[in-house]
Amino acid sequence: MSEHGPDRHVWHKSSYSSGQGSCVEVAEGERVLVRDTRNRPLGHVEYTADAWSVFLRGVKT
């Protein structure tokens, strides 16, 4: 499910998030934004698209 946040980014839940409410949401674009669904008001962590790709490759291996 995608959601437009008040910041105009399109957020979607990570396919790796658990079904127990512990979810990570991602907004992908020129910069990749990552946030915790339980703590949205705390903001997000921002990555370059290249850094995000390297992270995902590391997770998959």
Secondary structure, 3 states (H helix, E strand, C coil): CEEECCCCCEEEECCCCCCCCCCEEEECCCEEEEEEHHHHHHCCEEEEHHHHHHHHHHHHC
